[in-house]
Amino acid sequence: MFINIRYLAITLIAVFIALGIGILIGFQLDSNDLILIQQHELIESLEETFEELTETNQALETKIKNLTQDLQRSQTFMEAIAGDYLHQRLLGQNIALVKTSSGLDYSPLTNILDSAGATITGSVTIADSIPSQEQSEKAGQSNPPLYTLIAAAIVDGDLNTLADLKQQNLVEAEGAFSVPPDFVIIAGGSRTPTDRPELIDIPLIKEFKQRNIPVVGVESTEADYSYMDYYKKERISTVDNVDTIIGQTSLVLIMAGQEGNFGVKASAATLIPLTRKEQQ
């Protein structure tokens, strides 16, 4: 009798263990099914999100393409009318160009100035590596500062001085400088921070102003280090987007009588000079 009860107890325990194992296995199976369902729902959600993002991206690409086409059409339109709008506005004016940074391209200025009827008497590009006045004095050179020599040479048409500076690899010079300029364009700006505005640009501006030659300061939108604030302190007009047709138009209008600080950077007061009707 005792043996039968013991076996019965063992049998009952085994049954309960089997039931527990079965329940556990069943729960795990249900959990796996639940996990699979959740994963499937997550995948579907991600697929929907991806499709939405793809549609949004395609819409943005289409919008960018349309805006680019509009911009190109606007650029073509502005270039087409700029010639007529600026035609002969600078007729009879002699312009000298001084580029204080060789890392930026200011060659398009020649075309717009020609279109406006101006005569470019010459251009000077100052070398990137130049000795400071202190270095020159230590080397025993008692010549006037470079900016004084350049300004005097441009105003007086001293080609011998320019040739000497060119031989020393301090400048590149083109043109005859046959007459004193009615306007000097100082083209600055740099891709990296530099002390050249204090060493070259500002002294040059002061030299020309002492000789009663009007000066306008310009730079390209590609100039990461702007000289505009330096120029503004000298109370001259400025254009910070002279590589664009809008900036070139501003430049011509300045030399035709307008004043101010124009362009797209923080230093600019407005994009372009106002017309006479807008000023009234």
ABEGO torsion letter per residue (X at the ends): XAAAAAAAAAAAAAAAAAAAAAAAAAAAAAAAAAAAAAAAAAAAAAAAAAAAAAAAAAAAAAAAAAAAAAAAAAAAAAAAAAAAAABGAABGBBBBBBBABAABBAAAAAAAAAAAGBBBAEBBBBBABBBBAAAAAAAGBABBBAAAAAAAAAAAGBAAAAAAAAAAGABBBBEAGABBBABBBBBBEBABBBAAAAAAAAAAAAAAAAAGBBBBBBBBAABABBAAAAAAAAGBBBBAAAABAAAAAAAAAAAAGBBEBBEABAABABABBBBAAAAX
